[in-house]
Amino acid sequence: MTSIDLKVESIEAPAERIRSVVLVSAGGDALPPYEAGAHMEFHLPDGTTRSYSLIDFEGDCAAPKSYRFGIRLEEESTGGSSYMHGLGEGDTVTADAPKNDFPLATDDAPSLLIAGGIGITPMISMAAALKSAGRPYSLHYAMRDRSAAAFTGRLAELHGDRVSLHFDDEAGGPLDLSGLVEGAEEGAHLYVCGPKPMIEAARSAAEAAGLPSGRIHFELFDAPADQEGDTAFEVEIASSGKVYTIPPGRSIIDVLEEDGEDLIYDCQRGDCGICQTDVLEGEPDHRDVVLSEEERAGGKVMQICVSRARSARLKLDL
């Protein structure tokens, strides 16, 4: 993956705990283009990476002069969000070239865009692309309250009544996902980006409404979190017979890759499906948002970036 050196051109604070960071090429070179829904992986000083979605308000991603990101400062963050919030104008960062695991469908069917909190960032680019292409769409943006409302003025200016805002505190509860999905136009694509509970609720609503899986698209903005009671378990590699112990706080990918196993993965949040692996023996503890309820119950596949084990050992087809 090609890396790019970028310089901070400007920083704004569009909402509580959110920074809008605009980056330009550190060397004055042309920036690689990208498509709506794309993200970039930033290299942190501790050697890890964090991904953030690109924001394109006007549909300029084919020839960008800068890259814009919206980053929410996570509670007690010591990782990507605290690093990004600590940047100042003129600072330089390194990131991989844009890539897209959350693309828009290429047909002309209507698009129902639903965002929760900072999950609005890829949806901004999607709305811009759909508007430029003259394709039908609506954007529903849910926030806990008005202090968390980032980019709402610009969105209203650009998209008018195609944008609907929802504030949990004023509405007396969360967005009515079932109502939105049931009221979607026939043949519509559903795009949802936000925290895991929103995605799981939207998936349930979409499945209940009979939407085909090919028209349901998700991107998760929660980082994988440890759960109380997590314990160590073993993973056996079918091709070699090697057995690894996966301790609490580390993923299967972390442990296997550290030992040199060649793995294919991307998001490490459980929403892209690239790391999906067949389970030959054992019972997975599913923590992704990719699999259907039927697939989870079957226990034959799992996303090894976030999911763990209910059994003492898993035998994986690797």
Secondary structure as a PSIPRED ss2 file (coil, helix, strand):
# PSIPRED VFORMAT (PSIPRED V4.0)

   1 M C   1.000  0.000  0.000
   2 T C   1.000  0.000  0.000
   3 S E   0.000  0.000  1.000
   4 I E   0.000  0.000  1.000
   5 D E   0.000  0.000  1.000
   6 L E   0.000  0.000  1.000
   7 K E   0.000  0.000  1.000
   8 V E   0.000  0.000  1.000
   9 E E   0.000  0.000  1.000
  10 S E   0.000  0.000  1.000
  11 I E   0.000  0.000  1.000
  12 E E   0.000  0.000  1.000
  13 A E   0.000  0.000  1.000
  14 P E   0.000  0.000  1.000
  15 A E   0.000  0.000  1.000
  16 E C   1.000  0.000  0.000
  17 R C   1.000  0.000  0.000
  18 I E   0.000  0.000  1.000
  19 R E   0.000  0.000  1.000
  20 S E   0.000  0.000  1.000
  21 V E   0.000  0.000  1.000
  22 V E   0.000  0.000  1.000
  23 L E   0.000  0.000  1.000
  24 V E   0.000  0.000  1.000
  25 S E   0.000  0.000  1.000
  26 A C   1.000  0.000  0.000
  27 G C   1.000  0.000  0.000
  28 G C   1.000  0.000  0.000
  29 D C   1.000  0.000  0.000
  30 A C   1.000  0.000  0.000
  31 L C   1.000  0.000  0.000
  32 P C   1.000  0.000  0.000
  33 P C   1.000  0.000  0.000
  34 Y C   1.000  0.000  0.000
  35 E C   1.000  0.000  0.000
  36 A C   1.000  0.000  0.000
  37 G C   1.000  0.000  0.000
  38 A C   1.000  0.000  0.000
  39 H E   0.000  0.000  1.000
  40 M E   0.000  0.000  1.000
  41 E E   0.000  0.000  1.000
  42 F E   0.000  0.000  1.000
  43 H E   0.000  0.000  1.000
  44 L C   1.000  0.000  0.000
  45 P C   1.000  0.000  0.000
  46 D C   1.000  0.000  0.000
  47 G C   1.000  0.000  0.000
  48 T C   1.000  0.000  0.000
  49 T E   0.000  0.000  1.000
  50 R E   0.000  0.000  1.000
  51 S E   0.000  0.000  1.000
  52 Y E   0.000  0.000  1.000
  53 S E   0.000  0.000  1.000
  54 L E   0.000  0.000  1.000
  55 I E   0.000  0.000  1.000
  56 D C   1.000  0.000  0.000
  57 F C   1.000  0.000  0.000
  58 E C   1.000  0.000  0.000
  59 G C   1.000  0.000  0.000
  60 D C   1.000  0.000  0.000
  61 C C   1.000  0.000  0.000
  62 A C   1.000  0.000  0.000
  63 A C   1.000  0.000  0.000
  64 P C   1.000  0.000  0.000
  65 K C   1.000  0.000  0.000
  66 S C   1.000  0.000  0.000
  67 Y E   0.000  0.000  1.000
  68 R E   0.000  0.000  1.000
  69 F E   0.000  0.000  1.000
  70 G E   0.000  0.000  1.000
  71 I E   0.000  0.000  1.000
  72 R E   0.000  0.000  1.000
  73 L C   1.000  0.000  0.000
  74 E C   1.000  0.000  0.000
  75 E C   1.000  0.000  0.000
  76 E C   1.000  0.000  0.000
  77 S C   1.000  0.000  0.000
  78 T C   1.000  0.000  0.000
  79 G C   1.000  0.000  0.000
  80 G H   0.000  1.000  0.000
  81 S H   0.000  1.000  0.000
  82 S H   0.000  1.000  0.000
  83 Y H   0.000  1.000  0.000
  84 M H   0.000  1.000  0.000
  85 H H   0.000  1.000  0.000
  86 G C   1.000  0.000  0.000
  87 L C   1.000  0.000  0.000
  88 G C   1.000  0.000  0.000
  89 E C   1.000  0.000  0.000
  90 G C   1.000  0.000  0.000
  91 D C   1.000  0.000  0.000
  92 T E   0.000  0.000  1.000
  93 V E   0.000  0.000  1.000
  94 T E   0.000  0.000  1.000
  95 A E   0.000  0.000  1.000
  96 D E   0.000  0.000  1.000
  97 A C   1.000  0.000  0.000
  98 P C   1.000  0.000  0.000
  99 K E   0.000  0.000  1.000
 100 N C   1.000  0.000  0.000
 101 D C   1.000  0.000  0.000
 102 F C   1.000  0.000  0.000
 103 P C   1.000  0.000  0.000
 104 L C   1.000  0.000  0.000
 105 A C   1.000  0.000  0.000
 106 T C   1.000  0.000  0.000
 107 D C   1.000  0.000  0.000
 108 D C   1.000  0.000  0.000
 109 A C   1.000  0.000  0.000
 110 P C   1.000  0.000  0.000
 111 S E   0.000  0.000  1.000
 112 L E   0.000  0.000  1.000
 113 L E   0.000  0.000  1.000
 114 I E   0.000  0.000  1.000
 115 A E   0.000  0.000  1.000
 116 G E   0.000  0.000  1.000
 117 G H   0.000  1.000  0.000
 118 I H   0.000  1.000  0.000
 119 G H   0.000  1.000  0.000
 120 I H   0.000  1.000  0.000
 121 T H   0.000  1.000  0.000
 122 P H   0.000  1.000  0.000
 123 M H   0.000  1.000  0.000
 124 I H   0.000  1.000  0.000
 125 S H   0.000  1.000  0.000
 126 M H   0.000  1.000  0.000
 127 A H   0.000  1.000  0.000
 128 A H   0.000  1.000  0.000
 129 A H   0.000  1.000  0.000
 130 L H   0.000  1.000  0.000
 131 K H   0.000  1.000  0.000
 132 S H   0.000  1.000  0.000
 133 A H   0.000  1.000  0.000
 134 G C   1.000  0.000  0.000
 135 R C   1.000  0.000  0.000
 136 P C   1.000  0.000  0.000
 137 Y E   0.000  0.000  1.000
 138 S E   0.000  0.000  1.000
 139 L E   0.000  0.000  1.000
 140 H E   0.000  0.000  1.000
 141 Y E   0.000  0.000  1.000
 142 A E   0.000  0.000  1.000
 143 M E   0.000  0.000  1.000
 144 R C   1.000  0.000  0.000
 145 D C   1.000  0.000  0.000
 146 R H   0.000  1.000  0.000
 147 S H   0.000  1.000  0.000
 148 A H   0.000  1.000  0.000
 149 A C   1.000  0.000  0.000
 150 A C   1.000  0.000  0.000
 151 F C   1.000  0.000  0.000
 152 T H   0.000  1.000  0.000
 153 G H   0.000  1.000  0.000
 154 R H   0.000  1.000  0.000
 155 L H   0.000  1.000  0.000
 156 A H   0.000  1.000  0.000
 157 E H   0.000  1.000  0.000
 158 L H   0.000  1.000  0.000
 159 H H   0.000  1.000  0.000
 160 G H   0.000  1.000  0.000
 161 D H   0.000  1.000  0.000
 162 R H   0.000  1.000  0.000
 163 V E   0.000  0.000  1.000
 164 S E   0.000  0.000  1.000
 165 L E   0.000  0.000  1.000
 166 H E   0.000  0.000  1.000
 167 F E   0.000  0.000  1.000
 168 D H   0.000  1.000  0.000
 169 D H   0.000  1.000  0.000
 170 E H   0.000  1.000  0.000
 171 A H   0.000  1.000  0.000
 172 G C   1.000  0.000  0.000
 173 G C   1.000  0.000  0.000
 174 P C   1.000  0.000  0.000
 175 L C   1.000  0.000  0.000
 176 D C   1.000  0.000  0.000
 177 L H   0.000  1.000  0.000
 178 S H   0.000  1.000  0.000
 179 G H   0.000  1.000  0.000
 180 L H   0.000  1.000  0.000
 181 V H   0.000  1.000  0.000
 182 E H   0.000  1.000  0.000
 183 G C   1.000  0.000  0.000
 184 A C   1.000  0.000  0.000
 185 E C   1.000  0.000  0.000
 186 E C   1.000  0.000  0.000
 187 G C   1.000  0.000  0.000
 188 A C   1.000  0.000  0.000
 189 H E   0.000  0.000  1.000
 190 L E   0.000  0.000  1.000
 191 Y E   0.000  0.000  1.000
 192 V E   0.000  0.000  1.000
 193 C E   0.000  0.000  1.000
 194 G E   0.000  0.000  1.000
 195 P C   1.000  0.000  0.000
 196 K H   0.000  1.000  0.000
 197 P H   0.000  1.000  0.000
 198 M H   0.000  1.000  0.000
 199 I H   0.000  1.000  0.000
 200 E H   0.000  1.000  0.000
 201 A H   0.000  1.000  0.000
 202 A H   0.000  1.000  0.000
 203 R H   0.000  1.000  0.000
 204 S H   0.000  1.000  0.000
 205 A H   0.000  1.000  0.000
 206 A H   0.000  1.000  0.000
 207 E H   0.000  1.000  0.000
 208 A H   0.000  1.000  0.000
 209 A C   1.000  0.000  0.000
 210 G C   1.000  0.000  0.000
 211 L C   1.000  0.000  0.000
 212 P C   1.000  0.000  0.000
 213 S H   0.000  1.000  0.000
 214 G H   0.000  1.000  0.000
 215 R H   0.000  1.000  0.000
 216 I E   0.000  0.000  1.000
 217 H E   0.000  0.000  1.000
 218 F E   0.000  0.000  1.000
 219 E E   0.000  0.000  1.000
 220 L E   0.000  0.000  1.000
 221 F C   1.000  0.000  0.000
 222 D C   1.000  0.000  0.000
 223 A C   1.000  0.000  0.000
 224 P C   1.000  0.000  0.000
 225 A C   1.000  0.000  0.000
 226 D C   1.000  0.000  0.000
 227 Q C   1.000  0.000  0.000
 228 E C   1.000  0.000  0.000
 229 G C   1.000  0.000  0.000
 230 D C   1.000  0.000  0.000
 231 T C   1.000  0.000  0.000
 232 A C   1.000  0.000  0.000
 233 F E   0.000  0.000  1.000
 234 E E   0.000  0.000  1.000
 235 V E   0.000  0.000  1.000
 236 E E   0.000  0.000  1.000
 237 I E   0.000  0.000  1.000
 238 A C   1.000  0.000  0.000
 239 S C   1.000  0.000  0.000
 240 S C   1.000  0.000  0.000
 241 G C   1.000  0.000  0.000
 242 K C   1.000  0.000  0.000
 243 V E   0.000  0.000  1.000
 244 Y E   0.000  0.000  1.000
 245 T E   0.000  0.000  1.000
 246 I E   0.000  0.000  1.000
 247 P C   1.000  0.000  0.000
 248 P C   1.000  0.000  0.000
 249 G C   1.000  0.000  0.000
 250 R C   1.000  0.000  0.000
 251 S C   1.000  0.000  0.000
 252 I H   0.000  1.000  0.000
 253 I H   0.000  1.000  0.000
 254 D H   0.000  1.000  0.000
 255 V H   0.000  1.000  0.000
 256 L H   0.000  1.000  0.000
 257 E H   0.000  1.000  0.000
 258 E H   0.000  1.000  0.000
 259 D C   1.000  0.000  0.000
 260 G C   1.000  0.000  0.000
 261 E C   1.000  0.000  0.000
 262 D C   1.000  0.000  0.000
 263 L C   1.000  0.000  0.000
 264 I C   1.000  0.000  0.000
 265 Y C   1.000  0.000  0.000
 266 D C   1.000  0.000  0.000
 267 C C   1.000  0.000  0.000
 268 Q C   1.000  0.000  0.000
 269 R C   1.000  0.000  0.000
 270 G C   1.000  0.000  0.000
 271 D C   1.000  0.000  0.000
 272 C C   1.000  0.000  0.000
 273 G C   1.000  0.000  0.000
 274 I C   1.000  0.000  0.000
 275 C C   1.000  0.000  0.000
 276 Q E   0.000  0.000  1.000
 277 T E   0.000  0.000  1.000
 278 D E   0.000  0.000  1.000
 279 V E   0.000  0.000  1.000
 280 L E   0.000  0.000  1.000
 281 E E   0.000  0.000  1.000
 282 G C   1.000  0.000  0.000
 283 E C   1.000  0.000  0.000
 284 P E   0.000  0.000  1.000
 285 D E   0.000  0.000  1.000
 286 H C   1.000  0.000  0.000
 287 R C   1.000  0.000  0.000
 288 D C   1.000  0.000  0.000
 289 V C   1.000  0.000  0.000
 290 V C   1.000  0.000  0.000
 291 L C   1.000  0.000  0.000
 292 S C   1.000  0.000  0.000
 293 E H   0.000  1.000  0.000
 294 E H   0.000  1.000  0.000
 295 E H   0.000  1.000  0.000
 296 R H   0.000  1.000  0.000
 297 A H   0.000  1.000  0.000
 298 G H   0.000  1.000  0.000
 299 G C   1.000  0.000  0.000
 300 K C   1.000  0.000  0.000
 301 V E   0.000  0.000  1.000
 302 M E   0.000  0.000  1.000
 303 Q E   0.000  0.000  1.000
 304 I C   1.000  0.000  0.000
 305 C C   1.000  0.000  0.000
 306 V C   1.000  0.000  0.000
 307 S C   1.000  0.000  0.000
 308 R E   0.000  0.000  1.000
 309 A E   0.000  0.000  1.000
 310 R C   1.000  0.000  0.000
 311 S C   1.000  0.000  0.000
 312 A C   1.000  0.000  0.000
 313 R E   0.000  0.000  1.000
 314 L E   0.000  0.000  1.000
 315 K E   0.000  0.000  1.000
 316 L E   0.000  0.000  1.000
 317 D C   1.000  0.000  0.000
 318 L C   1.000  0.000  0.000
